[in-house]
Amino acid sequence: MRVTFFSAKPYDKKFFSDLNTKYQFELDFFETHLGPHIVNAVKENTFCVCVFVNDKLTNEVITILASKGVKLIALRCAGFNNVDLESAKRNNIKVCRVPAYSPEAVAEHAVAMLLTLNRKTHKAYNRVREQNFSLDGLLGFNLHGKTIGVIGTGKIGKAFIKIMLGFGCRVLAYDKFPDANFTAPNFFYVDFEELLRESDVISLHCPLTPENHYMINEAVLSRMKPGIMIINTSRGGLINTDDMIRGLKSGKVAYFGLDVYEQEEKLFFRDLSATIIEDDRIQRLMSFPNVLVTGHQAFFTTEALTEIATVTLNSIALVSAGKADQVADGVMLA
Ligand code: NAD
């Protein structure tokens, strides 16, 4: 049973190979993204392709996979905006994902970004290494008593909310499908407009869908408090980057933390330190002193990688044994 990986990094090889001793699948690893340029490298009768956030599973790619006998696309991530699910169904290819490998990993990274931007620990670290113990420029604010807006109260949003409540914040949340069972002191579901109006910090935790593409744009930014902090660990396409740059230049946005970026597939998960980056938007973003960019690392903990490999290999084993109905809830997408 052959499983071909795309966008495979050394840590993917390690975690999957270690756990594969239990399954004995034949694993092929490609470092490149899956796309039309490489899809023909998939060997005939490969059972499964295992992909990540920036692999492009378009109709064209899926049709070629089907012609090679691929029966399963296993996403080793939660988001699936990069897969044409209709095409997978038409081509009789099942699709599975890892819906919750570690919500806490992502939530904790969002908090790390929030705290770094606020208390400027990244600047302090560099400063004291040069024996500069001055505090000028390091002024932050107390999180205690501030209002945090959370868009999307699924697994990650809830983990983030619990941490923020622990800091003594008031948390307002907007979700298309609010969870009536999720209640806590100082936590309130509100409508989108109230969240924009009231929040000191807004953190995005909803999936990217055609409907919410660029949900943070110039008009929406104009309805937020001046000096807003925005954290995006969800998907880059939720934010119109040009509008965000204008918001940063005007001072309306005082802090922006992004772990995801709409053009990230050309940049993230690679060492480009000796390369000329042609993407002027990311270069502009990285030039702001009040912007913190991380390269889609929010999920990147030992616990999450173990869970990703465990759930993915288990799903592949069940689907290959004709037991897709026994795969845990939320894992099968098509
Ligand atoms: P989830 O499915 O548990 O929760 C998503 C929530 O968003 C749901 O409650 C849903 O009702 C809500 N929602 C959907 N559309 C919405 C909209 N238009 N406006 C407001 N709310 C909306 O998902 P999750 O596990 O919490 O993950 C959230 C997102 O985080 C994923 O879709 C993925 O894009 C991102 N993610 C990022 C990383 C990373 O490493 N940076 C890792 C994992 C997931």
Residues whose N, C-alpha, C, O or C-beta is under 5 A from the ligand:
A	BS01	NAD	A78 G79 P99 V106 I151 G152 T153 G154 K155 I156 G157 Y174 D175 K176 F177 H205 C206 P207 L208 N212 T233 S234 R235 D259 H296 Q297 A298 F299
